[in-house]
Amino acid sequence: MKKFKHYIKEIIIFFIFITIFANVISIYRSMDLNKSPLNIESVTLLNNTQYLLPKDKTIMIHFWATWCPSCKLEASNIQKISEHYEVLTIAYRSGSDEEIKKYLKDNQLHYNVVNDNDGYITSKFDISVFPTTIIYDKNKNIIFSDVGYTSTIGLYLRMWWANF
């Protein structure tokens, strides 16, 4: 029993270390992002409707790709957040509109998506790692950015704090 407790303690310490390390890496990677206020007023979604960024409202912009393994893991987290908060996702070089629509349907995802097939929008934000999530306050200033996988609870807490 003593040996078992020792192993459990080591496993917990390992996961705490990995979590801290992952957050440090995320902070380091997010330093390269464009920190300018959000200057996109509208974009065209996959369904060819015009999406106007909400005024006086916090928004999460999420950059992802269908070919990105971490993005696939995080997709359900983004779906849950999009059901409660304003979320706009940018699909980076992920194929045609029809291919992305099929991906969304196959994975039961229903959030707002812009197809950035040529990478133009993504380059404006200096995004080079996927997934990347940026949260803007109601004045469209960055209040949080994260590079890499983020848990649902982590996203909820950040969006809650942004709206606080």
Backbone bond lengths (Angstrom), bond angles and torsions (degrees), N, CA, C in turn:
res aa  C-N    CA-C-N  psi(-1)  N-CA   C-N-CA  omega(-1)  CA-C   N-CA-C  phi
1 M - - - 1.456 - - 1.538 110.91 -
2 K 1.308 115.98 -38.57 1.456 120.54 179.58 1.532 110.61 -63.34
3 K 1.325 116.03 -40.44 1.455 121.36 179.48 1.540 110.50 -66.22
4 F 1.323 116.16 -38.91 1.458 121.92 178.76 1.533 110.46 -61.76
5 K 1.336 117.08 -46.01 1.462 121.72 178.23 1.528 110.82 -60.99
6 H 1.308 115.63 -38.51 1.466 120.45 178.98 1.531 110.14 -62.42
7 Y 1.326 117.19 -45.13 1.464 121.02 179.56 1.529 111.45 -64.63
8 I 1.316 117.13 -41.61 1.466 121.25 178.23 1.528 109.60 -61.26
9 K 1.320 116.82 -44.52 1.463 121.66 178.60 1.529 110.33 -60.19
10 E 1.321 117.27 -43.66 1.469 121.58 179.39 1.528 111.30 -64.34
11 I 1.311 116.94 -40.02 1.466 120.96 179.00 1.530 110.13 -64.78
12 I 1.320 117.15 -43.62 1.468 121.27 178.82 1.522 110.58 -62.70
13 I 1.308 117.24 -44.95 1.469 121.39 178.14 1.524 110.22 -61.11
14 F 1.326 117.15 -41.69 1.456 121.95 178.57 1.524 110.87 -59.43
15 F 1.347 117.47 -47.41 1.463 120.75 -178.78 1.526 111.71 -67.46
16 I 1.303 117.91 -35.61 1.466 120.68 175.69 1.527 109.57 -63.68
17 F 1.320 117.28 -45.02 1.455 122.17 178.78 1.531 110.72 -60.82
18 I 1.324 117.39 -46.46 1.469 121.95 -179.96 1.531 110.15 -61.86
19 T 1.331 117.65 -41.57 1.464 121.42 179.36 1.527 111.00 -62.95
20 I 1.310 116.44 -45.68 1.469 120.75 178.22 1.527 109.98 -62.42
21 F 1.327 116.74 -46.08 1.457 121.69 -179.95 1.530 111.11 -60.21
22 A 1.330 117.39 -44.86 1.466 121.67 -179.82 1.530 110.88 -62.70
23 N 1.318 117.06 -39.53 1.466 120.03 178.96 1.518 112.07 -68.76
24 V 1.321 117.66 -37.61 1.463 120.88 176.69 1.527 110.11 -63.75
25 I 1.335 116.76 -43.89 1.471 120.90 177.47 1.525 110.30 -61.30
26 S 1.320 117.09 -43.25 1.459 121.04 179.84 1.532 111.17 -61.57
27 I 1.315 117.05 -44.51 1.464 120.78 178.63 1.522 109.93 -61.66
28 Y 1.323 116.50 -44.21 1.467 120.85 -179.99 1.536 110.92 -61.36
29 R 1.328 116.45 -46.45 1.471 120.11 -179.59 1.517 112.05 -65.88
30 S 1.329 117.31 -34.78 1.460 119.70 -177.02 1.524 112.45 -74.07
31 M 1.327 118.52 -12.27 1.463 120.92 177.37 1.522 111.51 -65.80
32 D 1.344 118.21 -22.11 1.458 122.09 -179.08 1.524 113.51 -83.37
33 L 1.321 117.89 -8.34 1.459 121.01 -177.18 1.524 111.52 -70.59
34 N 1.315 115.44 153.07 1.454 121.66 175.24 1.534 107.62 -68.65
35 K 1.311 117.43 118.31 1.467 122.03 -175.89 1.529 113.30 -93.28
36 S 1.323 117.40 7.77 1.461 121.02 179.51 1.522 109.91 -65.37
37 P 1.330 116.55 153.64 1.467 118.86 174.05 1.523 110.56 -58.20
38 L 1.302 116.06 152.09 1.458 121.99 179.83 1.521 109.08 -61.92
39 N 1.330 116.82 122.38 1.466 119.65 -176.82 1.522 113.17 -118.95
40 I 1.305 117.39 15.89 1.465 121.12 174.18 1.523 106.81 -91.73
41 E 1.305 117.08 127.39 1.459 119.65 179.43 1.521 112.13 -96.89
42 S 1.336 116.15 -34.99 1.462 119.11 179.09 1.523 109.20 -153.28
43 V 1.309 114.77 153.73 1.461 122.33 176.99 1.522 108.04 -141.96
44 T 1.323 115.98 163.85 1.459 120.69 178.26 1.525 109.32 -99.43
45 L 1.321 115.32 124.62 1.458 121.23 179.57 1.527 111.13 -80.22
46 L 1.327 116.23 171.76 1.464 121.25 179.96 1.528 113.02 -56.61
47 N 1.324 116.34 -33.28 1.465 118.84 -178.85 1.530 112.20 -85.31
48 N 1.343 116.34 17.11 1.462 124.49 177.66 1.526 114.10 64.02
49 T 1.333 117.74 18.94 1.453 119.73 173.28 1.526 108.34 -94.19
50 Q 1.306 114.53 152.31 1.452 120.47 179.35 1.525 108.50 -84.46
51 Y 1.317 117.18 127.06 1.462 122.94 178.11 1.516 107.80 -103.16
52 L 1.313 116.49 116.72 1.460 121.78 177.05 1.519 108.19 -94.96
53 L 1.318 116.74 127.66 1.450 119.32 177.64 1.522 109.00 -64.10
54 P 1.313 116.32 134.06 1.469 119.55 -177.03 1.530 111.28 -67.95
55 K 1.310 115.13 141.04 1.463 120.20 176.16 1.531 108.42 -88.31
56 D 1.309 116.77 146.88 1.467 122.69 177.49 1.528 112.97 55.37
57 K 1.325 116.01 37.83 1.459 120.47 179.79 1.528 109.63 -144.44
58 T 1.312 116.20 139.97 1.462 121.17 175.66 1.522 108.93 -66.93
59 I 1.329 116.31 143.11 1.462 120.30 178.52 1.526 110.59 -139.29
60 M 1.319 114.82 143.24 1.463 121.66 174.01 1.524 107.84 -105.07
61 I 1.331 115.82 127.89 1.463 121.30 173.18 1.518 106.05 -109.20
62 H 1.326 115.46 124.86 1.470 120.95 -175.20 1.530 109.29 -121.25
63 F 1.329 116.62 120.19 1.461 123.08 178.25 1.524 108.47 -98.01
64 W 1.329 115.94 129.24 1.462 120.70 -176.32 1.521 109.16 -150.51
65 A 1.326 115.56 175.74 1.464 121.43 176.70 1.520 109.12 -148.34
66 T 1.322 116.57 147.21 1.464 120.40 179.86 1.525 111.65 -66.50
67 W 1.317 117.98 -24.79 1.463 122.98 -177.71 1.528 112.66 -89.05
68 C 1.318 117.95 -0.31 1.468 123.33 -175.50 1.533 110.83 -93.36
69 P 1.348 118.49 116.99 1.469 121.02 -178.87 1.531 113.59 -60.91
70 S 1.326 118.14 -41.52 1.470 120.88 179.15 1.520 110.95 -65.79
71 C 1.326 116.10 -35.13 1.468 120.55 178.98 1.530 110.08 -63.93
72 K 1.315 116.54 -39.12 1.467 120.62 178.95 1.527 110.26 -63.57
73 L 1.333 116.70 -40.13 1.464 120.41 178.01 1.527 111.48 -65.78
74 E 1.308 116.51 -36.26 1.462 121.73 -174.95 1.524 113.32 -85.96
75 A 1.319 118.58 -13.77 1.470 122.33 -173.64 1.528 113.00 -55.89
76 S 1.321 118.18 -42.68 1.476 119.44 -179.56 1.523 110.85 -67.56
77 N 1.337 118.12 -30.63 1.468 121.27 176.11 1.528 110.27 -64.55
78 I 1.324 115.85 -43.68 1.467 120.95 179.30 1.529 109.87 -65.36
79 Q 1.326 116.73 -39.24 1.463 120.74 177.53 1.531 110.32 -58.33
80 K 1.327 116.79 -47.57 1.474 120.38 -178.83 1.524 111.41 -62.42
81 I 1.319 116.97 -42.46 1.466 120.55 179.34 1.523 110.61 -64.56
82 S 1.343 116.75 -39.79 1.468 120.80 -177.25 1.525 112.46 -65.62
83 E 1.313 117.45 -18.00 1.457 121.22 178.40 1.527 111.94 -78.19
84 H 1.345 116.73 -14.06 1.465 120.97 -176.45 1.527 114.01 -124.01
85 Y 1.324 116.26 -19.09 1.465 120.61 -176.66 1.525 110.05 -134.60
86 E 1.314 115.15 168.05 1.465 121.11 177.83 1.532 108.74 -77.81
87 V 1.337 115.93 119.55 1.462 121.86 -177.97 1.525 109.17 -133.85
88 L 1.324 115.24 133.51 1.459 121.82 172.68 1.515 106.83 -125.14
89 T 1.327 116.60 127.35 1.466 119.53 -179.95 1.527 109.64 -111.37
90 I 1.324 114.29 147.03 1.459 121.94 179.87 1.528 107.29 -118.54
91 A 1.332 116.69 114.75 1.472 122.04 179.37 1.526 108.46 -88.70
92 Y 1.311 116.05 111.40 1.461 122.69 -174.82 1.526 111.44 -87.48
93 R 1.324 115.76 120.93 1.470 122.32 175.38 1.528 112.77 38.36
94 S 1.319 113.92 57.66 1.464 120.79 -175.77 1.514 112.87 -113.97
95 G 1.320 117.36 16.66 1.451 120.53 176.86 1.517 112.21 103.26
96 S 1.314 114.49 -166.14 1.467 121.35 -177.99 1.528 110.16 -73.76
97 D 1.327 115.27 168.13 1.459 120.19 175.71 1.526 110.48 -56.42
98 E 1.335 116.40 -42.62 1.465 120.17 -178.88 1.536 111.94 -63.94
99 E 1.324 117.34 -39.05 1.475 120.66 178.34 1.531 111.01 -64.97
100 I 1.322 116.38 -40.46 1.466 119.49 179.04 1.526 110.25 -69.44
101 K 1.331 117.07 -41.51 1.467 120.66 177.26 1.528 110.77 -58.67
102 K 1.327 116.79 -41.63 1.471 120.80 177.95 1.525 110.42 -63.74
103 Y 1.323 117.15 -43.32 1.466 121.83 177.94 1.533 110.38 -58.80
104 L 1.330 116.10 -45.93 1.466 120.48 179.80 1.528 111.12 -62.95
105 K 1.333 116.13 -45.00 1.465 120.50 179.99 1.530 110.82 -63.40
106 D 1.333 117.18 -46.11 1.470 121.61 -179.71 1.520 112.30 -61.04
107 N 1.336 116.73 -28.89 1.465 121.27 -177.53 1.526 112.92 -105.24
108 Q 1.341 116.55 9.32 1.463 123.43 178.30 1.530 112.09 53.00
109 L 1.325 115.28 50.31 1.453 122.17 179.58 1.529 108.74 -110.97
110 H 1.334 116.93 137.89 1.462 120.63 -172.92 1.525 112.72 -132.78
111 Y 1.305 118.28 24.87 1.461 118.86 -178.69 1.520 111.84 -88.63
112 N 1.335 114.87 168.70 1.467 121.69 -179.71 1.525 110.06 -69.90
113 V 1.332 116.22 127.99 1.466 120.74 -176.94 1.526 110.44 -130.32
114 V 1.330 114.62 134.69 1.453 122.76 170.87 1.518 106.71 -109.67
115 N 1.326 117.28 130.46 1.459 121.05 177.51 1.530 108.42 -86.17
116 D 1.332 114.96 109.10 1.469 121.24 177.93 1.526 108.06 -99.75
117 N 1.328 114.50 63.81 1.466 120.62 -172.81 1.521 113.26 -63.28
118 D 1.326 117.39 -31.95 1.469 119.81 -179.83 1.531 112.79 -95.08
119 G 1.336 117.60 -4.37 1.465 121.68 177.36 1.516 114.68 80.18
120 Y 1.338 117.72 8.95 1.462 121.14 -176.17 1.535 112.47 -62.74
121 I 1.342 116.49 -50.21 1.473 120.11 -178.02 1.520 110.31 -63.88
122 T 1.303 116.01 -45.19 1.464 121.05 -178.94 1.522 110.89 -59.60
123 S 1.313 117.48 -40.14 1.471 120.63 -179.66 1.528 111.54 -66.30
124 K 1.328 118.12 -30.64 1.468 121.18 177.94 1.528 111.74 -63.92
125 F 1.322 116.44 -25.55 1.462 121.44 -179.67 1.535 112.14 -97.16
126 D 1.341 117.06 -1.08 1.474 122.72 -177.22 1.526 112.25 60.90
127 I 1.328 116.67 37.14 1.465 121.96 179.22 1.524 108.48 -84.12
128 S 1.329 115.78 130.03 1.466 119.98 176.93 1.526 112.78 -132.29
129 V 1.325 117.12 -7.04 1.467 122.22 -179.45 1.527 107.96 -127.66
130 F 1.323 115.81 140.36 1.463 121.16 -177.89 1.513 110.57 -123.76
131 P 1.326 117.10 143.60 1.450 128.50 -5.45 1.532 111.84 -75.99
132 T 1.319 115.42 155.61 1.460 122.23 172.55 1.522 107.33 -132.27
133 T 1.323 115.77 133.57 1.456 121.87 -178.85 1.521 108.80 -122.88
134 I 1.324 115.74 132.43 1.461 121.34 178.02 1.527 107.66 -126.78
135 I 1.317 115.88 130.91 1.461 120.93 177.69 1.526 108.28 -112.04
136 Y 1.334 114.17 127.99 1.458 121.87 179.86 1.530 109.36 -110.16
137 D 1.329 115.98 141.84 1.458 119.85 176.41 1.529 110.09 -76.25
138 K 1.308 117.21 -177.79 1.472 120.45 -176.76 1.523 112.84 -65.03
139 N 1.342 117.35 -17.91 1.462 121.51 176.50 1.523 112.16 -93.41
140 K 1.346 116.17 5.62 1.467 125.16 177.93 1.530 113.34 68.03
141 N 1.342 116.13 30.89 1.457 122.13 171.46 1.514 108.90 -99.98
142 I 1.329 117.25 142.81 1.467 120.81 179.20 1.524 109.69 -65.44
143 I 1.321 115.00 128.56 1.458 118.60 173.30 1.528 111.63 -116.63
144 F 1.328 115.26 -13.74 1.454 119.14 178.11 1.521 109.04 -159.06
145 S 1.329 115.68 142.43 1.463 120.34 171.50 1.512 108.50 -142.81
146 D 1.307 115.30 145.98 1.457 120.82 -178.37 1.520 108.71 -142.26
147 V 1.308 115.65 134.59 1.458 121.51 177.87 1.519 107.19 -114.26
148 G 1.321 115.82 122.99 1.455 121.02 -177.40 1.518 111.12 105.32
149 Y 1.314 115.46 -176.99 1.463 122.73 -176.97 1.529 111.56 -63.28
150 T 1.330 115.89 138.29 1.458 122.15 173.98 1.524 107.82 -132.76
151 S 1.313 116.40 137.38 1.461 121.29 -178.61 1.527 111.16 -72.12
152 T 1.314 115.87 162.64 1.463 121.28 177.92 1.518 110.03 -60.44
153 I 1.322 116.84 -46.51 1.466 119.95 -178.75 1.528 110.65 -62.72
154 G 1.328 116.96 -38.25 1.460 120.59 177.54 1.521 111.42 -62.90
155 L 1.329 116.51 -42.39 1.466 120.69 178.63 1.531 111.18 -67.17
156 Y 1.341 116.63 -43.64 1.463 119.93 177.96 1.529 110.91 -59.14
157 L 1.327 116.63 -45.90 1.465 119.86 -179.24 1.518 111.60 -62.14
158 R 1.323 116.98 -40.75 1.464 120.36 179.56 1.528 111.41 -66.97
159 M 1.327 116.81 -41.71 1.464 119.79 179.08 1.536 110.41 -69.26
160 W 1.313 117.36 -38.19 1.459 120.88 176.44 1.519 109.61 -60.92
161 W 1.326 116.07 -47.64 1.460 120.87 -179.61 1.535 110.33 -61.92
162 A 1.324 116.75 -40.08 1.461 121.02 -179.17 1.530 111.17 -63.98
163 N 1.321 117.13 -29.64 1.455 121.65 -179.18 1.529 112.76 -94.43
164 F 1.293 116.63 0.19 1.466 122.19 -175.84 1.500 112.30 -74.98
